């Protein structure tokens, strides 16, 4: 009888521990994704208005322990200039080959480092960033925080060279305006458990 009781208690404890660190699916409830760059005439910035984030995390004691899967999809034609410029938007979409490649994606492959500080963590991940149909291994440093309601906030930024994805930086006005090759992507996403 003692052995049976011990087995039942041990099984219950194991189930409880597994439940505390079990994988949970999350999707974005809010997001902000901004792209900034430069040109020979001025700085420019745009935001994506259609971003889909699907993820599966293991959370223990309010801290992300493991990322089982994560995919970010940005609809390329949802990238809009902060100056409400239809001309700039169409040039951006053309440069990113939006008609042929309607989505920009980032697919997580592995965690390379986790540094925890209470309910916050700095997580370095590797994945594949696909822009204009060209995928490149890309490392991201994510700042994550579990919010009081259980949602997870993830922030970060990354500089990307357009040329790494086979994109030639655009030139306009007979060469008087040249767009820089480097762009900076800033993101802030709040994920909610499904």
C-alpha positions as CSV (number, residue, x, y, z in Angstrom):
1,X,0.0,0.0,0.0
2,X,2.9,2.4,0.9
3,X,4.5,1.7,-2.5
4,X,1.2,2.4,-4.3
5,X,0.7,5.7,-2.4
6,X,4.3,6.7,-3.1
7,X,3.8,5.9,-6.8
8,X,0.6,7.9,-6.9
9,X,2.2,10.9,-5.2
10,X,5.3,10.8,-7.4
11,X,3.1,10.5,-10.5
12,X,1.1,13.5,-9.4
13,X,4.2,15.6,-8.7
14,X,5.7,14.6,-12.1
15,X,2.4,15.6,-13.9
16,X,2.3,18.9,-12.0
17,X,6.0,19.7,-12.9
18,X,5.4,18.8,-16.5
19,X,2.3,21.0,-16.6
20,X,4.3,23.9,-15.2
21,X,6.9,23.7,-17.9
22,X,4.6,22.4,-20.7
23,X,4.6,23.9,-24.1
24,X,2.0,26.5,-24.8
25,X,1.0,28.0,-28.1
26,X,0.9,31.7,-28.4
27,X,-0.2,34.2,-31.0
28,X,0.3,38.0,-31.3
29,X,-2.3,40.2,-29.8
30,X,-0.4,43.4,-30.6
31,X,2.7,44.2,-32.6
32,X,4.8,47.1,-33.8
33,X,7.3,46.4,-36.6
34,X,9.3,49.4,-37.9
35,X,11.9,49.5,-40.7
36,X,14.3,52.4,-40.8
37,X,16.9,53.3,-43.4
38,X,18.8,56.1,-45.0
39,X,19.3,57.7,-48.4
40,X,21.5,60.4,-49.8
41,X,18.7,62.9,-49.3
42,X,17.0,61.9,-46.0
43,X,16.2,59.2,-43.4
44,X,13.1,57.1,-44.0
45,X,10.9,54.8,-42.0
46,X,8.0,52.4,-42.6
47,X,5.8,50.1,-40.5
48,X,4.3,46.8,-41.3
49,X,0.5,46.7,-40.7
50,X,0.0,43.0,-41.3
51,X,2.2,40.7,-39.1
52,X,1.4,37.2,-38.0
53,X,3.3,35.6,-35.2
54,X,2.8,31.9,-34.2
55,X,4.9,30.4,-31.5
56,X,5.2,27.6,-29.0
57,X,7.1,28.2,-25.8
58,X,7.8,26.3,-22.6
59,X,7.4,28.7,-19.7
60,X,8.5,27.8,-16.2
61,X,7.9,30.1,-13.2
62,X,7.1,33.0,-15.5
63,X,10.2,32.7,-17.6
64,X,10.6,31.3,-21.1
65,X,12.7,28.1,-20.8
66,X,12.4,26.8,-24.3
67,X,11.1,27.9,-27.7
68,X,9.8,24.9,-29.5
69,X,8.7,26.7,-32.6
70,X,8.2,30.3,-33.8
71,X,7.3,31.8,-37.2
72,X,6.9,35.5,-38.0
73,X,5.2,36.4,-41.3
74,X,5.0,40.0,-42.6
75,X,2.8,40.7,-45.6
76,X,5.2,42.6,-47.8
77,X,2.6,45.0,-49.2
78,X,1.5,45.9,-45.7
79,X,4.8,47.9,-45.3
80,X,3.7,51.5,-45.4
81,X,5.8,54.7,-45.2
82,X,5.4,56.9,-42.2
83,X,5.0,59.8,-44.6
84,X,1.9,58.3,-46.1
85,X,3.6,58.3,-49.5
86,X,2.0,56.0,-52.0
87,X,5.1,56.6,-54.3
88,X,7.5,55.4,-51.6
89,X,5.2,52.5,-50.7
90,X,5.1,51.3,-54.3
91,X,8.9,51.7,-54.6
92,X,9.4,49.7,-51.4
93,X,7.1,46.9,-52.6
94,X,8.8,46.8,-56.0
95,X,12.3,46.7,-54.4
96,X,11.2,43.8,-52.1
97,X,9.6,42.0,-55.1
98,X,6.3,41.9,-53.3
99,X,4.3,40.7,-56.4
100,X,6.5,37.6,-56.7
101,X,7.2,37.1,-52.9
102,X,4.2,38.4,-51.0
103,X,5.6,37.5,-47.5
104,X,8.8,38.2,-45.5
105,X,9.3,35.4,-43.0
106,X,11.5,34.6,-40.0
107,X,11.5,30.9,-39.0
108,X,13.1,30.1,-35.6
109,X,15.6,27.2,-35.7
110,X,17.3,27.2,-32.2
111,X,18.1,29.0,-29.0
112,X,21.8,29.8,-28.7
113,X,21.8,31.6,-25.3
114,X,19.4,32.5,-22.5
115,X,20.1,34.9,-19.7
116,X,17.4,35.2,-17.0
117,X,16.6,38.0,-14.6
118,X,13.4,37.4,-12.7
119,X,10.5,37.3,-15.1
120,X,12.7,38.8,-17.9
121,X,15.2,37.1,-20.1
122,X,17.5,37.9,-23.0
123,X,17.3,35.1,-25.5
124,X,19.6,34.8,-28.5
125,X,18.0,32.7,-31.2
126,X,19.0,31.6,-34.7
127,X,16.6,31.3,-37.6
128,X,16.1,31.9,-41.3
129,X,15.1,35.3,-42.5
130,X,13.5,35.2,-46.0
131,X,13.2,38.5,-47.9
132,X,12.4,38.7,-51.6
133,X,12.6,34.9,-51.8
134,X,16.2,34.7,-50.4
135,X,16.6,32.9,-47.0
136,X,19.6,33.7,-44.9
137,X,20.5,32.4,-41.4
138,X,19.9,35.3,-39.0
139,X,20.6,35.6,-35.3
140,X,18.3,37.8,-33.2
141,X,18.6,39.0,-29.6
142,X,15.2,39.0,-28.0
143,X,14.3,40.7,-24.7
144,X,11.3,38.8,-23.3
145,X,9.2,39.5,-20.3
146,X,6.2,37.6,-19.0
147,X,3.5,40.2,-18.2
148,X,1.3,39.9,-15.0
149,X,-1.6,38.6,-17.1
150,X,0.6,35.8,-18.5
151,X,1.1,37.4,-21.9
152,X,4.7,37.5,-23.2
153,X,6.3,40.7,-24.5
154,X,9.2,40.3,-26.9
155,X,11.3,43.2,-28.1
156,X,14.3,43.5,-30.3
157,X,16.0,45.0,-33.3
158,X,18.3,43.8,-36.1
159,X,20.3,45.5,-38.8
160,X,20.0,43.8,-42.2
161,X,21.8,44.4,-45.5
162,X,19.4,44.3,-48.4
163,X,22.2,43.0,-50.6
164,X,22.4,39.8,-48.4
165,X,18.9,39.0,-49.8
166,X,19.8,39.7,-53.4
167,X,18.1,43.2,-53.3
168,X,19.9,46.0,-55.0
169,X,19.5,49.2,-53.1
170,X,17.2,51.5,-55.2
171,X,18.5,54.6,-57.0
172,X,16.1,57.3,-58.1
173,X,16.2,60.7,-59.8
174,X,18.9,59.7,-62.3
175,X,21.2,58.7,-59.4
176,X,20.7,61.8,-57.2
177,X,18.9,59.7,-54.6
178,X,20.5,56.5,-53.5
179,X,19.0,54.3,-50.7
180,X,21.4,52.8,-48.2
181,X,22.0,49.1,-48.2
182,X,21.5,48.7,-44.5
183,X,18.1,48.8,-42.8
184,X,17.2,48.5,-39.2
185,X,14.2,46.4,-38.1
186,X,12.7,47.2,-34.7
187,X,9.9,45.0,-33.3
188,X,7.8,44.8,-30.2
189,X,5.2,41.9,-30.0
190,X,2.8,40.9,-27.2
191,X,1.9,37.2,-27.4
192,X,-1.2,35.6,-25.7
193,X,-1.6,32.0,-24.9
194,X,-4.1,30.3,-27.2
